[in-house]
């Protein structure tokens, strides 16, 4: 999720050292991990649903839903009505007498749990359940609290490895104040969280009953979606999944352009503002039913407008695979958006081939101009900016979320750093490609690190692993940690471990310990010292020079890790003869002693001064970063 301020905090970083560390003394099995581990996770190890070495256990399971949904809306009337059938499959070994249902649009209801005040235009009467059936029979929707998480008692318990068929009819009004969803303008709606859904029931925490709020993000099962969105003529619909009936809802010329765009390496103007004004785009019937399908995705979102223009292109993300469609929908006045379809194609190509280096897992992506800077499977709701470069940052960041959390099924609500931190790191690597390292570094320091470095509050140093901790703990701090790890391991070993984690856990629900322990196993190295220092302790970055000794054969610099985070550092050595050199140190220098390290300067020349430079790993106290022979 992004707001202007959040986007500004969410660029990521580059790691350049490729040297492999000496791991001969660290060949310890991940099964002997010393990391603090929740009791519920230990119980999952005992039950065999997860393994202490980071793998899904032999008895791992997760539940699944098949959603058939029809949504109907007619802007500027803000009413949205829906009907759905959910086939919910209980793959767990547990008998479920009740289901936890998520009604996220109830965040707009007066009295709903929120962490900020709500303006009148944000509030609505909430979601109204008009009909509820279980296996085709009328049932009682006996809500617990009427807000974003509601418990429903089943007429008969859902047994292990059985399924239940739920039918729900509902309606609600879109809020006038658009955020992650709502009315972007009077005839442009973003339909996210528009349907009741079964909450996650998992092997560690059971039912996810955390109330929705707009600071935290989401946790969803991987489901199949068959969605029809009914809107009046002249409204285009964009959404998650494959548009199955383009020939039914588009006029012939627009259909031809759309079909051409699916294999075009250049941007096609599928629908221009003149086309929209002249009503040359959609089929001219009272209501058009736009039909989308998607399989094994954690959510589905849609947008509709009668005046947004429509661009589309495509990109190859892997040899032998169909090209991926990249689309943009926006106000014609948003000049920055005229390149967004092309930016999306570039991002998918880079993400698929570089970092994380896994082919984009979906058939399309669509970026819609809106106020949220928010990601959904195959969809994004992104701001327009006067600075085109910043628009690109936002779009590419949201697209990078396709991997974390969507491909990986992360619990964003409890552990935002697994999602935003990794995406921030990935985005920065992409920015280095787009604009060069110097400018990307400057951007990252300004928007990801400075706020944390300058914040002396107790909250700023709370451990990253703290559940539901966002802000710096969600974005900049973990991004620095992931990239310090990349420095420590080098690109080849980091890539190998990352791919092993992604191969084993995509389409599932990994926890932080699964990530940590998989990396331990994949690298053959017990990295608990690193995980503990970066993620489990209230540390920060403060590295200083505590002493320098010289002899005829060289010099030794003693470094103190005052803040406790094992970060990289450069020593810029200037000699008495006027020459200088830079000695780059990876986090490996802290492996045996997190508080003290020595660096040997092999030159027999006498150092005149030594300066520490930290790059993106900004130091909180620079007064101890310099040594001088004249003022040691």
Secondary structure, DSSP 8 states (H G I E B T S, - for coil): ---HHHHTT--------------GGG---GGG--S---HHHHHHHHHTSB-TTSSB-TT----EEEEEEEEEEETTEEEEEEEEEEEEEE-SSS-EEEEEEE-GGGGGBTT---SS---GGG-B---EEEEEEETTEE-----SSSSSEEEEEEEEEE-TTEEEEEEEEEEEE--SS-SSSEEEETTEEEE-S-S-EE--EETTTEE------SSS------EEEEEEEEEETT-EEEESSEES-HHHHB-HHHHHHHHHHTT-SS-EEEE-HHHHHTT-SB--SSEEEEEEEEEEES---EEEESS-EEEEEEE--STTS--EEEEEEE-TT-GGGGGHHHHHHHHHHHHHHSSS-S---SSEEEEEE-SS-EEETTEEEE---SSHHHHHHHHHHHHHTIIIIIITT--TTT-GGGTHHHHHHHHHHHHHHHH-HHHHHHHHIIIIIHHHHH--SGGGGS-TTSTT--GGGTTHHHHHHHHHHHHHH-HHHHHHHHHHHHHHHTTS---HHHHHHHHHHHHTS--HHHHIIIIIS--B--EEEEEEEEETTEEEEEEEESSB----EEEEEEETTS-EEEEEE-GGGGSS-TTEEEEEE--SS-EEEEEEE-TTS--S-GGGSEEESS--
